[in-house]
C-alpha cells in the first residue's frame, strides 16, 4: 500500500534524522513506528479509529473509484506487464 503524507519541513527533517540514527530507510522507520503503535491498540480502539476515519470530512470529499479502477485487470495490469 502506498500512502502519501504532506509533512511540515521540520517534521520531515526529524523523521529523516531518526531513520538515519536507526540506520534504516525512512519507509522502514515509519513502518516500524506504525507497527509498534498498532500493536498497542486494542480491538475497541481499532473499531473507534476506523469509525472515526469513515466519518472523516476529507474522506467524504474523495470521489468514488470507477468500475475500471477497481477491476482485476486494472489492479494487476502492472504486475502482469512486468511478467511479460
N, C-alpha and C positions, 0 to 999 in steps of 0.2 A: 504494500500500500504506500502510496506517495501522499504526503501531506505538506502543504506549503504554509510556512509561517512568516509573517512580516514582523520582525523583531526590531525593537529600538536599537540603535547602534551600540549603546553601552551594554545592553543585554547580550547582543551578539558577540561583542568583544569578550565579555566574561565567559560566555559559553565556549568560545574558541580557546580561551586561556585554560579553562577547566579540562577540556578534552585533551589539550596538549600536556597538561600536568599528569593526566591519567595515561597518556601515551596511546590514545585511541583517536579514531576519527570523530568528528562532530556527530555524524549519524549514529555511530556506535555508542557514544556517550549519551546522547538523547534517548536512544533505545534502552540503555541500562537504567536511566533515571525513570523512564516511564514504567519499565518492568518492576522496579523497586516500589514505585508509588502504587501501582495496581496490585501488587502482592499484599499490600497493607489494607486494601479495600475489602469490605465485607459485601456480601450479596445485596443487602438492602441499600448500601451506599451506591453500588453499581446501578441498581434499578432507579434510584433517585437521580443519579447523574445522567443516565440515558433519558429519563423522562424530561429532565431539565433541557437536555440537548434537543429533544424532539419538539419542545416548545420555544426554542430559540428564534428570535425575530430574524436573525440572519439566515437561518435555515428556511424559514417561511418565504424569504425573498428569492431563494435559489430556484431556477427554472427546472421543471421536471425533465428527466432524461427521455430522449426519444426511444422508440422501439429499436431503431438501428443501433443506438448507443449501448443498449443492454443486450443485444443479440449475441449468441455464442460466436458467430463469425467475427463480429466486431471485437469482442473481448479477446479472442485467441488469435486474431489475424497476425499480430506482430510475432508471436511465438511460432506460428506456422510458417511465416515468411523466413524466419531465422533457420528453420529446419530444412528449407529447400535449397 
